[in-house]
Structure formats: structure tokens, C-alpha cells
Amino acid sequence: RSKQGRRVRHLSDMRKEDCFYLGKIVSKYSFKGEVLAKLDTDDPEIYQNMESVFVSLGNNLIPFFIDRCRLHKSALLRLDFEEVKDEAAAERILGAELYLPLQLLPPLSGNKFYYHEVIGFTLMDKAHGDIGVITAINDSASQVLFEAKKGEKELLIPLNDDIINQVDRENKTIHVSTPEGLVDLYLE
């Protein structure tokens, strides 16, 4: 198992901020320790041949290696972990969240983007030009917001398809058309 030891060490310094939330273990599946996970994705099939996944236990992300992993009734992933071979072991990871490294996300193109990838992009407004650099994306309320900083001022811009004209990855810029009067509130 020396090869595995090396693999685990290499993976064990993963931090949650370097990962994306994949889903959650929702139930035990068989007496052999298999579990079912509900995935937070529109394309669960792209995750059915994973070799490993991070399981959030306590405050740590622990790498778990997978013997078999396949879709179950289209939306659930049936996982057979190397280290989980009985019901007691499966019980211990029930309810745990699953994470994968950000670099495993399928790349998006065009005007679709992952929130984490546009931090640091400049917002260019059609009427006002440069209205600041995106510092965060706030999705805690019902309306998702770009948080941007322009000099000392902070702007909150609603993030929806209507205002986004173009995502220019090469120049780290998002071209937007903000609702009339909104930017003036912040920059006057």
C-alpha cells in the first residue's frame, strides 16, 4: 500500500477553499458499506468514474478512494469506497459532504462562469466604464450579487443574465449593463 500512502499525503493538504461542493452522502445502500450520494450538479453522469473524492469529516477534508462508483436512479451516485466495507463504517460517513478540487470542474465558456473564477475580474459597465474589481460574489440572499471595489467605494451589483453582456476571460473583464441609476448610487 505504499503507493496509496504517497497518494494520500499528496492529497491531504487540500483546503475547502480550493475545492467545490459536489454533494452529500444521504443513505446507506448495502450491507457491504456502499452509500448513496445526492450530487449538486446538472450533469451527475460526468462524476461516475471518479477514483477519489474528499469527504468532510469534522473540520478536515479526508481523501477517500473509490472501488466502484456509478449512477443510481439518474440523480444519485452509488459509491463503494476502498475503506468502507461494512454498515458501521458507512454509518460514520452518513450526512458527510463531498468535495473535489476546483481544477476538476469542467471548464465553462461563453458567458457562463463559476463564481470563484471571476474574483479579481474588472466590471466594465456600458454607461460608466470601469466600475470596479470583483472582490466576492454574495449568494447568501435570494438575489445573487457581485461585490466590487472601486477605490474606497464598495458596489453591490445584482448578478443576472440580463446585465451580463460578455465575459472576457483573456482580459479578466465582465462587460455589464447595469440598471439605470444603480451605479450612481455608489459612485456619486
N, CA, C and O of each residue as an XYZ file, in Angstrom:
752
protein
N       0.812     -1.207      0.000
C       0.000      0.000      0.000
C       0.852      1.266      0.000
O       0.346      2.351      0.285
N       2.143      1.137     -0.317
C       2.988      2.337     -0.247
C       2.556      3.384     -1.262
O       2.611      4.585     -1.000
N       2.121      2.903     -2.434
C       1.671      3.843     -3.459
C       0.497      4.667     -2.930
O       0.421      5.879     -3.134
N      -0.404      3.982     -2.251
C      -1.564      4.676     -1.697
C      -1.132      5.709     -0.653
O      -1.671      6.814     -0.599
N      -0.152      5.332      0.174
C       0.337      6.267      1.193
C       0.811      7.557      0.559
O       0.530      8.647      1.057
N       1.532      7.426     -0.544
C       2.010      8.625     -1.240
C       0.837      9.447     -1.761
O       0.816     10.673     -1.654
N      -0.137      8.736     -2.327
C      -1.296      9.456     -2.888
C      -2.006     10.253     -1.797
O      -2.385     11.406     -2.003
N      -2.178      9.629     -0.643
C      -2.927     10.287      0.431
C      -2.181     11.526      0.912
O      -2.778     12.582      1.123
N      -0.868     11.383      1.081
C      -0.116     12.551      1.563
C      -0.227     13.713      0.593
O      -0.386     14.868      0.988
N      -0.140     13.380     -0.673
C      -0.212     14.417     -1.695
C      -1.570     15.139     -1.633
O      -1.654     16.339     -1.898
N      -2.623     14.399     -1.283
C      -3.965     14.988     -1.307
C      -4.368     15.618      0.015
O      -5.311     16.407      0.072
N      -3.647     15.266      1.087
C      -4.209     15.575      2.397
C      -4.132     17.047      2.782
O      -4.760     17.463      3.756
N      -3.363     17.846      2.026
C      -3.288     19.262      2.404
C      -4.309     20.099      1.639
O      -4.131     21.309      1.495
N      -5.366     19.476      1.152
C      -6.393     20.191      0.389
C      -7.249     21.037      1.339
O      -7.674     20.566      2.394
N      -7.489     22.280      0.951
C      -8.338     23.146      1.774
C      -9.679     23.319      1.087
O      -9.795     23.231     -0.135
N     -10.702     23.570      1.921
C     -12.048     23.703      1.354
C     -12.117     24.791      0.292
O     -12.850     24.665     -0.690
N     -11.346     25.867      0.494
C     -11.436     26.957     -0.493
C     -10.827     26.575     -1.842
O     -11.056     27.257     -2.841
N     -10.050     25.483     -1.876
C      -9.505     25.008     -3.152
C     -10.413     23.967     -3.797
O     -10.066     23.368     -4.814
N     -11.582     23.759     -3.190
C     -12.467     22.698     -3.652
C     -13.855     23.248     -3.961
O     -14.204     24.366     -3.583
N     -14.635     22.423     -4.661
C     -16.038     22.771     -4.836
C     -16.896     21.681     -4.203
O     -16.500     20.518     -4.133
N     -18.069     22.080     -3.748
C     -19.009     21.169     -3.095
C     -19.645     20.296     -4.157
O     -20.250     20.803     -5.101
N     -19.515     18.986     -4.009
C     -20.051     18.078     -5.021
C     -21.407     17.513     -4.605
O     -22.278     17.302     -5.449
N     -21.586     17.271     -3.320
C     -22.846     16.678     -2.879
C     -22.717     16.144     -1.469
O     -21.802     16.508     -0.731
N     -23.646     15.275     -1.106
C     -23.738     14.824      0.271
C     -24.133     13.351      0.306
O     -24.954     12.899     -0.492
N     -23.543     12.613      1.234
C     -23.913     11.200      1.406
C     -25.259     11.153      2.127
O     -25.373     11.610      3.264
N     -26.268     10.604      1.471
C     -27.631     10.683      2.036
C     -28.144      9.367      2.612
O     -29.039      9.375      3.458
N     -27.587      8.222      2.162
C     -28.083      6.980      2.765
C     -27.122      5.832      2.519
O     -26.263      5.882      1.638
N     -27.297      4.788      3.334
C     -26.531      3.557      3.118
C     -27.247      2.797      2.011
O     -28.461      2.911      1.844
N     -26.470      2.016      1.252
C     -27.103      1.310      0.143
C     -27.095     -0.204      0.349
O     -28.084     -0.877      0.058
N     -25.989     -0.736      0.847
C     -25.947     -2.192      1.009
C     -25.212     -2.533      2.287
O     -24.539     -1.686      2.874
N     -25.343     -3.782      2.718
C     -24.657     -4.193      3.950
C     -23.146     -4.247      3.748
O     -22.393     -4.423      4.706
N     -22.698     -4.095      2.488
C     -21.252     -4.106      2.216
C     -20.627     -2.714      2.344
O     -19.469     -2.516      1.977
N     -21.393     -1.756      2.863
C     -20.804     -0.440      3.105
C     -20.995      0.570      1.991
O     -20.495      1.692      2.082
N     -21.711      0.190      0.937
C     -21.935      1.164     -0.139
C     -22.869      2.277      0.351
O     -23.733      2.050      1.197
N     -22.682      3.463     -0.188
C     -23.533      4.607      0.189
C     -24.052      5.295     -1.077
O     -23.499      5.143     -2.166
N     -25.121      6.045     -0.894
C     -25.664      6.846     -1.997
C     -25.421      8.314     -1.683
O     -25.633      8.769     -0.559
N     -24.973      9.046     -2.699
C     -24.735     10.484     -2.533
C     -25.635     11.255     -3.482
O     -25.824     10.871     -4.636
N     -26.188     12.350     -2.974
C     -27.003     13.249     -3.796
C     -26.066     14.335     -4.278
O     -25.461     15.044     -3.474
N     -25.945     14.468     -5.602
C     -24.987     15.429     -6.155
C     -25.643     16.767     -6.464
O     -26.803     16.836     -6.871
N     -24.871     17.823     -6.261
C     -25.339     19.178     -6.522
C     -24.857     19.579     -7.920
O     -24.005     20.456     -8.064
N     -25.409     18.931     -8.939
C     -24.940     19.200    -10.303
C     -26.047     18.866    -11.289
O     -26.921     18.045    -11.011
N     -25.996     19.514    -12.441
C     -26.959     19.192    -13.501
C     -26.489     17.996    -14.333
O     -27.266     17.414    -15.091
N     -25.211     17.635    -14.184
C     -24.648     16.552    -15.007
C     -24.016     15.473    -14.136
O     -22.796     15.306    -14.159
N     -24.820     14.734    -13.366
C     -24.210     13.742    -12.458
C     -23.387     12.683    -13.188
O     -22.469     12.095    -12.616
N     -23.729     12.445    -14.467
C     -23.022     11.360    -15.160
C     -21.528     11.627    -15.339
O     -20.756     10.681    -15.499
N     -21.105     12.884    -15.315
C     -19.667     13.125    -15.515
C     -18.848     12.732    -14.290
O     -17.619     12.697    -14.353
N     -19.519     12.437    -13.174
C     -18.782     12.071    -11.959
C     -18.822     10.576    -11.673
O     -18.420     10.151    -10.590
N     -19.303      9.758    -12.631
C     -19.492      8.364    -12.265
C     -18.237      7.491    -12.394
O     -18.283      6.303    -12.076
N     -17.132      8.056    -12.851
C     -15.916      7.236    -12.895
C     -14.800      7.825    -12.036
O     -13.623      7.696    -12.371
N     -15.163      8.459    -10.947
C     -14.150      9.083    -10.090
C     -13.301      8.014     -9.397
O     -13.778      6.920     -9.094
N     -12.033      8.356     -9.154
C     -11.142      7.453     -8.413
C     -11.115      7.807     -6.939
O     -10.905      6.944     -6.087
N     -11.330      9.083     -6.641
C     -11.297      9.501     -5.241
C     -12.136     10.761     -5.081
O     -12.476     11.435     -6.053
N     -12.458     11.057     -3.833
C     -13.261     12.234     -3.531
C     -12.901     12.647     -2.107
O     -12.486     11.805     -1.311
N     -13.051     13.911     -1.780
C     -12.799     14.350     -0.408
C     -14.094     14.299      0.388
O     -15.134     14.787     -0.053
N     -14.010     13.695      1.575
C     -15.168     13.611      2.460
C     -14.898     14.540      3.632
O     -13.843     14.465      4.263
N     -15.853     15.417      3.922
C     -15.685     16.386      5.002
C     -16.064     15.733      6.326
O     -17.237     15.468      6.588
N     -15.064     15.480      7.149
C     -15.298     14.875      8.470
C     -14.685     15.791      9.516
O     -13.496     16.104      9.447
N     -15.491     16.227     10.492
C     -15.001     17.227     11.442
C     -14.661     18.474     10.653
O     -15.470     18.940      9.851
N     -13.474     19.021     10.869
C     -13.078     20.204     10.086
C     -12.119     19.842      8.970
O     -11.505     20.718      8.360
N     -11.990     18.549      8.702
C     -10.994     18.140      7.712
C     -11.617     17.574      6.451
O     -12.721     17.030      6.462
N     -10.870     17.721      5.360
C     -11.245     17.043      4.119
C     -10.366     15.808      4.012
O      -9.146     15.914      3.890
N     -10.988     14.642      4.057
C     -10.241     13.390      4.037
C     -10.405     12.731      2.667
O     -11.529     12.538      2.203
N      -9.284     12.382      2.017
C      -9.429     11.702      0.731
C      -9.918     10.262      0.920
O      -9.351      9.507      1.711
N     -10.951      9.896      0.202
C     -11.453      8.520      0.204
C     -11.281      7.975     -1.212
O     -11.637      8.634     -2.189
N     -10.738      6.775     -1.309
C     -10.541      6.178     -2.626
C     -11.710      5.255     -2.950
O     -12.299      4.631     -2.067
N     -12.029      5.186     -4.232
C     -13.283      4.567     -4.665
C     -12.998      3.292     -5.451
O     -12.228      3.307     -6.411
N     -13.626      2.182     -5.039
C     -13.532      0.942     -5.819
C     -14.488      0.993     -7.005
O     -14.108      0.700     -8.139
N     -15.740      1.370     -6.725
C     -16.728      1.484     -7.814
C     -17.630      2.658     -7.543
O     -17.944      2.976     -6.396
N     -18.042      3.297     -8.617
C     -18.888      4.466     -8.451
C     -19.751      4.571     -9.702
O     -19.242      4.693    -10.816
N     -21.068      4.522     -9.501
C     -21.957      4.556    -10.664
C     -23.255      5.269    -10.317
O     -23.598      5.443     -9.148
N     -23.953      5.669    -11.343
C     -25.211      6.374    -11.114
C     -26.288      5.405    -10.648
O     -26.352      4.255    -11.082
N     -27.122      5.900     -9.760
C     -28.220      5.098     -9.236
C     -29.491      5.916     -9.429
O     -29.616      6.999     -8.858
N     -30.424      5.424    -10.213
C     -31.665      6.161    -10.493
C     -31.387      7.599    -10.947
O     -32.041      8.533    -10.483
N     -30.462      7.768    -11.813
C     -30.110      9.022    -12.504
C     -29.559     10.155    -11.646
O     -28.604     10.809    -12.066
N     -30.118     10.420    -10.455
C     -29.632     11.606     -9.730
C     -28.691     11.259     -8.584
O     -27.999     12.136     -8.066
N     -28.655      9.998     -8.183
C     -27.810      9.617     -7.046
C     -26.568      8.888     -7.538
O     -26.590      8.221     -8.572
N     -25.490      9.027     -6.783
C     -24.260      8.326     -7.120
C     -24.066      7.227     -6.085
O     -24.060      7.487     -4.881
N     -23.907      5.997     -6.563
C     -23.690      4.858     -5.662
C     -22.187      4.657     -5.531
O     -21.499      4.380     -6.514
N     -21.683      4.799     -4.307
C     -20.241      4.787     -4.071
C     -19.832      3.586     -3.243
O     -20.442      3.272     -2.221
N     -18.785      2.921     -3.708
C     -18.212      1.814     -2.963
C     -16.772      2.231     -2.647
O     -15.888      2.130     -3.498
N     -16.544      2.703     -1.410
C     -15.222      3.209     -1.026
C     -14.296      2.065     -0.617
O     -14.739      1.060     -0.060
N     -12.991      2.235     -0.904
C     -11.998      1.223     -0.508
C     -12.023      0.978      0.997
O     -11.912     -0.161      1.452
N     -12.169      2.067      1.770
C     -12.046      1.935      3.227
C     -13.370      1.653      3.928
O     -13.388      1.470      5.146
N     -14.481      1.615      3.190
C     -15.793      1.465      3.839
C     -16.415      0.158      3.351
O     -16.977      0.095      2.257
N     -16.306     -0.881      4.176
C     -16.744     -2.198      3.700
C     -17.820     -2.834      4.582
O     -18.148     -4.008      4.410
N     -18.375     -2.059      5.533
C     -19.484     -2.606      6.316
C     -20.407     -1.476      6.734
O     -20.098     -0.300      6.541
N     -21.540     -1.846      7.310
C     -22.543     -0.824      7.636
C     -22.059      0.157      8.696
O     -22.402      1.338      8.655
N     -21.267     -0.325      9.639
C     -20.780      0.566     10.706
C     -19.902      1.672     10.118
O     -19.994      2.832     10.517
N     -19.053      1.293      9.168
C     -18.175      2.290      8.528
C     -19.014      3.264      7.700
O     -18.735      4.462      7.662
N     -20.042      2.735      7.041
C     -20.908      3.594      6.230
C     -21.672      4.571      7.123
O     -21.879      5.729      6.759
N     -22.083      4.094      8.288
C     -22.813      4.923      9.249
C     -21.993      6.157      9.634
O     -22.538      7.249      9.795
N     -20.687      5.971      9.777
C     -19.814      7.067     10.234
C     -19.722      8.204      9.218
O     -19.455      9.347      9.589
N     -19.940      7.895      7.937
C     -19.810      8.971      6.938
C     -21.173      9.454      6.433
O     -21.252     10.279      5.522
N     -22.238      8.929      7.035
C     -23.581      9.352      6.623
C     -23.763     10.849      6.865
O     -23.417     11.351      7.934
N     -24.299     11.557      5.884
C     -24.521     13.002      6.051
C     -23.295     13.840      5.733
O     -23.372     15.068      5.715
N     -22.157     13.186      5.480
C     -20.932     13.945      5.203
C     -21.006     14.581      3.815
O     -21.624     14.039      2.899
N     -20.365     15.739      3.683
C     -20.335     16.431      2.399
C     -19.148     15.956      1.579
O     -18.103     15.593      2.119
N     -19.331     15.967      0.257
C     -18.267     15.537     -0.660
C     -17.723     16.744     -1.414
O     -18.476     17.623     -1.833
N     -16.410     16.770     -1.578
C     -15.761     17.870     -2.290
C     -14.768     17.317     -3.308
O     -14.241     16.215     -3.157
N     -14.529     18.111     -4.343
C     -13.492     17.782     -5.322
C     -12.647     19.035     -5.562
O     -13.135     20.153     -5.393
N     -11.373     18.854     -5.959
C     -10.530     20.027     -6.253
C     -11.119     20.855     -7.398
O     -11.687     20.318     -8.348
N     -10.969     22.167     -7.281
C     -11.523     23.086     -8.281
C     -11.057     22.765     -9.695
O     -11.806     22.935    -10.656
N      -9.796     22.292     -9.819
C      -9.307     22.078    -11.190
C     -10.045     20.947    -11.906
O      -9.890     20.775    -13.114
N     -10.847     20.178    -11.169
C     -11.608     19.110    -11.823
C     -12.959     19.586    -12.356
O     -13.679     18.821    -12.998
N     -13.301     20.841    -12.094
C     -14.555     21.348    -12.653
C     -14.449     21.411    -14.163
O     -13.433     21.869    -14.686
N     -15.475     20.963    -14.881
C     -15.412     21.113    -16.339
C     -15.365     22.603    -16.688
O     -16.148     23.379    -16.140
N     -14.461     23.022    -17.589
C     -14.372     24.459    -17.887
C     -15.653     24.980    -18.534
O     -16.294     24.288    -19.326
N     -16.007     26.202    -18.183
C     -17.177     26.843    -18.787
C     -16.687     27.826    -19.840
O     -15.574     28.345    -19.755
N     -17.530     28.072    -20.826
C     -17.124     29.034    -21.850
C     -18.259     30.024    -22.064
O     -19.325     29.913    -21.458
N     -18.007     30.999    -22.941
C     -19.032     31.997    -23.231
C     -19.326     32.815    -21.981
O     -18.416     33.163    -21.228
N     -20.611     33.122    -21.764
C     -20.965     33.987    -20.641
C     -21.290     33.225    -19.370
O     -21.754     33.812    -18.393
N     -21.049     31.911    -19.377
C     -21.249     31.139    -18.149
C     -19.936     31.134    -17.380
O     -18.864     31.054    -17.980
N     -20.013     31.220    -16.054
C     -18.779     31.182    -15.275
C     -19.069     30.636    -13.882
O     -20.195     30.683    -13.386
N     -18.003     30.116    -13.270
C     -18.075     29.721    -11.863
C     -17.775     30.956    -11.023
O     -16.947     31.786    -11.399
N     -18.445     31.071     -9.896
C     -18.235     32.253     -9.053
C     -16.757     32.456     -8.707
O     -16.246     33.574     -8.766
N     -16.071     31.353     -8.341
C     -14.695     31.536     -7.871
C     -13.770     32.043     -8.981
O     -12.758     32.679     -8.689
N     -14.102     31.771    -10.255
C     -13.131     32.095    -11.307
C     -13.153     33.568    -11.706
O     -12.237     34.019    -12.394
N     -14.169     34.336    -11.298
C     -14.227     35.736    -11.736
C     -13.823     36.720    -10.626
O     -13.886     37.934    -10.819
N     -13.410     36.194     -9.471
C     -12.885     37.088     -8.438
C     -11.632     37.749     -9.005
O     -10.749     37.068     -9.527
N     -11.556     39.085     -8.902
C     -10.405     39.797     -9.472
C     -10.669     40.328    -10.876
O      -9.872     41.105    -11.400
N     -11.787     39.916    -11.499
C     -12.149     40.468    -12.812
C     -12.652     41.904    -12.634
O     -13.176     42.261    -11.579
N     -12.487     42.714    -13.668
C     -12.990     44.085    -13.654
C     -14.400     44.098    -14.250
O     -14.668     43.431    -15.249
N     -15.293     44.866    -13.625
C     -16.633     45.062    -14.187
C     -16.599     46.299    -15.071
O     -16.282     47.394    -14.606
N     -16.924     46.123    -16.334
C     -16.977     47.261    -17.260
C     -18.438     47.513    -17.596
O     -19.103     46.676    -18.207
N     -18.928     48.674    -17.192
C     -20.331     48.985    -17.446
C     -20.462     49.756    -18.758
O     -19.613     50.577    -19.104
N     -21.556     49.467    -19.484
C     -21.766     50.104    -20.781
C     -21.784     51.628    -20.666
O     -21.205     52.330    -21.494
N     -22.453     52.126    -19.634
C     -22.586     53.585    -19.498
C     -21.444     54.208    -18.706
O     -21.044     55.337    -18.993
N     -20.909     53.496    -17.712
C     -19.972     54.127    -16.776
C     -18.520     53.692    -16.941
O     -17.639     54.223    -16.265
N     -18.255     52.728    -17.834
C     -16.882     52.234    -17.950
C     -16.536     51.348    -16.749
O     -17.376     50.603    -16.245
N     -15.290     51.449    -16.309
C     -14.787     50.617    -15.213
C     -15.523     50.962    -13.910
O     -15.409     52.079    -13.403
N     -16.270     50.001    -13.380
C     -16.977     50.297    -12.122
C     -16.419     49.490    -10.943
O     -17.033     49.420     -9.878
N     -15.254     48.887    -11.151
C     -14.608     48.236    -10.015
C     -14.198     46.801    -10.289
O     -14.518     46.217    -11.325
N     -13.471     46.254     -9.313
C     -12.947     44.882     -9.398
C     -13.784     43.991     -8.497
O     -14.080     44.351     -7.358
N     -14.162     42.829     -9.009
C     -14.985     41.907     -8.218
C     -14.162     41.333     -7.064
O     -13.124     40.704     -7.275
N     -14.641     41.559     -5.851
C     -13.930     41.041     -4.671
C     -14.596     39.782     -4.139
O     -13.949     38.955     -3.496
N     -15.891     39.636     -4.407
C     -16.606     38.458     -3.903
C     -17.924     38.344     -4.651
O     -18.364     39.275     -5.326
N     -18.536     37.185     -4.512
C     -19.898     37.018     -5.008
C     -20.737     36.575     -3.822
O     -20.450     35.566     -3.178
N     -21.767     37.341     -3.551
C     -22.593     37.085     -2.383
C     -23.854     36.347     -2.820
O     -24.714     36.907     -3.500
N     -23.947     35.082     -2.418
C     -25.141     34.329     -2.803
C     -25.938     33.893     -1.581
O     -26.668     32.902     -1.614
N     -25.780     34.668     -0.486
C     -26.491     34.281      0.744
C     -27.947     34.749      0.738
O     -28.781     34.195      1.455
N     -28.251     35.765     -0.068
C     -29.643     36.232     -0.139
C     -30.304     35.636     -1.383
O     -29.678     34.889     -2.135
N     -31.571     35.974     -1.585
C     -32.261     35.417     -2.755
C     -31.690     35.995     -4.045
O     -31.691     35.327     -5.079
N     -31.203     37.229     -3.988
C     -30.601     37.870     -5.165
C     -29.072     37.735     -5.072
O     -28.461     38.230     -4.124
N     -28.465     37.071     -6.047
C     -27.005     36.939     -6.038
C     -26.380     38.276     -6.457
O     -26.855     38.926     -7.388
N     -25.309     38.679     -5.758
C     -24.703     39.988     -6.010
C     -23.208     39.882     -6.297
O     -22.490     39.105     -5.667
N     -22.754     40.689     -7.270
C     -21.316     40.929     -7.405
C     -20.964     41.942     -6.319
O     -21.648     42.954     -6.172
N     -19.907     41.678     -5.563
C     -19.361     42.714     -4.678
C     -18.118     43.230     -5.372
O     -17.196     42.470     -5.670
N     -18.101     44.544     -5.629
C     -16.961     45.118     -6.348
C     -16.403     46.302     -5.572
O     -17.117     46.953     -4.809
N     -15.113     46.573     -5.777
C     -14.481     47.695     -5.094
C     -13.910     48.632     -6.138
O     -13.179     48.225     -7.041
N     -14.265     49.904     -5.988
C     -13.741     50.935     -6.895
C     -13.134     52.002     -5.993
O     -13.853     52.777     -5.363
N     -11.796     52.036     -5.936
C     -11.156     52.948     -4.983
C     -11.570     52.545     -3.580
O     -11.367     51.405     -3.162
N     -12.160     53.504     -2.848
C     -12.592     53.219     -1.475
C     -14.035     52.730     -1.423
O     -14.514     52.293     -0.376
N     -14.722     52.805     -2.562
C     -16.164     52.515     -2.557
C     -16.459     51.052     -2.867
O     -15.775     50.416     -3.670
N     -17.489     50.539     -2.212
C     -17.922     49.172     -2.489
C     -19.258     49.210     -3.210
O     -20.167     49.941     -2.818
N     -19.369     48.416     -4.264
C     -20.615     48.376     -5.030
C     -21.217     46.978     -4.931
O     -20.498     45.981     -4.884
N     -22.523     46.923     -4.902
C     -23.232     45.641     -4.961
C     -24.071     45.651     -6.235
O     -24.986     46.461     -6.378
N     -23.758     44.764     -7.140
C     -24.431     44.729     -8.445
C     -25.166     43.403     -8.576
O     -24.539     42.352     -8.444
N     -26.474     43.411     -8.831
C     -27.192     42.144     -8.968
C     -26.648     41.325    -10.144
O     -26.423     41.845    -11.237
N     -26.448     40.056     -9.891
C     -25.867     39.189    -10.917
C     -26.995     38.425    -11.594
O     -27.563     37.500    -11.013
N     -27.310     38.807    -12.800
C     -28.274     38.002    -13.558
C     -27.933     38.065    -15.039
O     -27.156     38.913    -15.479
N     -28.530     37.151    -15.802
C     -28.182     37.035    -17.219
C     -28.463     38.315    -17.994
O     -27.795     38.606    -18.986
N     -29.469     39.088    -17.533
C     -29.852     40.293    -18.281
C     -28.760     41.342    -18.294
O     -28.619     42.075    -19.273
N     -27.976     41.428    -17.209
C     -26.994     42.525    -17.183
C     -25.641     42.118    -17.776
O     -24.821     42.979    -18.094
N     -25.405     40.812    -17.925
C     -24.083     40.382    -18.408
C     -24.061     40.335    -19.934
O     -24.773     39.553    -20.564
N     -23.220     41.197    -20.509
C     -23.107     41.242    -21.967
C     -22.019     40.305    -22.481
O     -22.184     39.634    -23.500
N     -20.896     40.275    -21.748
C     -19.785     39.448    -22.224
C     -18.817     39.146    -21.097
O     -18.476     40.024    -20.304
N     -18.374     37.893    -21.032
C     -17.316     37.515    -20.094
C     -16.045     37.361    -20.916
O     -15.931     36.463    -21.751
N     -15.088     38.256    -20.664
C     -13.830     38.258    -21.412
C     -12.741     37.697    -20.501
O     -12.111     38.431    -19.740
N     -12.528     36.368    -20.593
C     -11.560     35.722    -19.691
C     -10.139     36.193    -19.960
O      -9.340     36.350    -19.037
N      -9.833     36.416    -21.233
C      -8.472     36.790    -21.596
C      -8.056     38.079    -20.901
O      -6.935     38.197    -20.406
N      -8.969     39.043    -20.870
C      -8.652     40.341    -20.252
C      -9.231     40.483    -18.851
O      -9.242     41.573    -18.280
N      -9.716     39.361    -18.299
C     -10.280     39.358    -16.937
C     -11.289     40.486    -16.731
O     -11.197     41.263    -15.780
N     -12.249     40.550    -17.645
C     -13.244     41.620    -17.616
C     -14.633     41.035    -17.849
O     -14.810     40.139    -18.675
N     -15.609     41.549    -17.114
C     -17.001     41.198    -17.409
C     -17.705     42.474    -17.836
O     -17.743     43.454    -17.092
N     -18.262     42.454    -19.040
C     -18.975     43.626    -19.561
C     -20.432     43.529    -19.139
O     -21.102     42.527    -19.390
N     -20.912     44.590    -18.492
C     -22.282     44.566    -17.955
C     -23.054     45.813    -18.380
O     -22.471     46.839    -18.730
N     -24.382     45.694    -18.339
C     -25.261     46.857    -18.491
C     -26.086     46.919    -17.210
O     -27.056     46.179    -17.045
N     -25.692     47.802    -16.316
C     -26.394     47.850    -15.026
C     -27.681     48.658    -15.154
O     -27.790     49.521    -16.025
N     -28.662     48.378    -14.281
C     -29.912     49.152    -14.309
C     -29.621     50.632    -14.103
O     -28.736     51.000    -13.330
N     -30.366     51.468    -14.794
C     -30.139     52.918    -14.725
C     -30.198     53.418    -13.284
O     -31.089     53.059    -12.514
N     -29.218     54.259    -12.945
C     -29.229     54.879    -11.611
C     -28.519     54.059    -10.546
O     -28.160     54.594     -9.497
N     -28.308     52.764    -10.796
C     -27.728     51.930     -9.746
C     -26.284     52.332     -9.416
O     -25.939     52.519     -8.249
N     -25.448     52.464    -10.448
C     -24.037     52.787    -10.211
C     -23.905     54.180     -9.593
O     -23.035     54.410     -8.753
N     -24.774     55.110    -10.012
C     -24.717     56.469     -9.464
C     -24.892     56.466     -7.946
O     -24.285     57.277     -7.247
N     -25.710     55.565     -7.446
C     -25.922     55.481     -6.002
C     -24.595     55.304     -5.263
O     -24.384     55.859     -4.184
N     -23.711     54.518     -5.873
C     -22.457     54.181     -5.198
C     -21.342     55.155     -5.482
O     -20.534     55.454     -4.603
N     -21.291     55.651     -6.699
C     -20.088     56.384     -7.097
C     -20.241     57.898     -7.025
O     -19.290     58.625     -7.312
N     -21.426     58.387     -6.645
C     -21.568     59.851     -6.566
C     -20.849     60.390     -5.346
O     -20.856     61.598     -5.109
